[in-house]
């Protein structure tokens, strides 16, 4: 059943995008337990399987009922568009214990028996201690599951924001929300989200606007969350997830024309990317990838534009035609 988010004039001025490594960490933890999320992420799951043997995620899983409510403070909306993990973790550690207790009680109530369990009672009796434990488990999960791949994930998420920003500039909210997700729609000043949870809710945004948070691991869902004091947020799957964990291969004709590595770099740019992310994905030295990108750009096959502190490369129409023609 849907969530209807009614926009006023002030809300239209407060639509923003952000990338959240903290949110991605928790979505990755959810992916480990839900078979319907494995799909695109099966190669990643195979790779982290050995790491999981020494990683106890029980304290986090206690507050991730499916379906059900996860405490908002665990993935509070980031203040800046490109927040760092350490910055977000520090904000998690600084959560008011009383607010955390109320949100944890709401979450535990979604799982039969959890409120009365020994762990549930201990958590609510010492919310400050629970915050510390959840922050420590989240940090371990980040370092084990996401940190090694973060340059690649961040590049994909930043490319998604750049794409959506161009949609907003070219066609307003109607175009922005037209293909954001099949379960998201926009009409007559109302954003409607149809999540997995069976409920109907109408939310007046009251000038708080909406944060749009692209995610790799939320796929195939779309999630809308965050009651006051948090900014309303829609977490949705970013474009380009399908090729995230695969190493692209150029066809023989393109390799003969450009050389094997240069052709592979062109083939890998099915979505905008940074030098660092491409190097990580292809297993090549950043200096080598940078040299290939310069040659391809000089040949008119790529364009480059700055996004925040990074430069994103993407194929031009000529580059697209050349890659597709192979």
Secondary structure, 3 states (H helix, E strand, C coil): CCEEEECCHHHHCCEEEEECHHHHHHHHHHHHHCHHHCHHHHHHHHHHHHHHCCCCCHHHHCCCCCCCCCCHHHHCCCCCCECCHHHHHHHHHCCCHHHHHHHHHHHHCCCCCCCCCHHHHHHHHCHHHHHHHHHHHHHHHHHHHHHHHHHHHHHHHHHHHHHHHHHHHHHHHHHHHHCCCCCEEEECCEEEECCCCCCCEEEECCCCCEEEEEECCCCCCCEEECCCCCCCEEEEECCCHHHCCCCCCCCHHHHHHHCHHHHHHHHHCCCCECHHHHHHHHCCCHHHHHHHHHHHHHCCCEEEEEECCEEEEEECHHHHHHHHHC
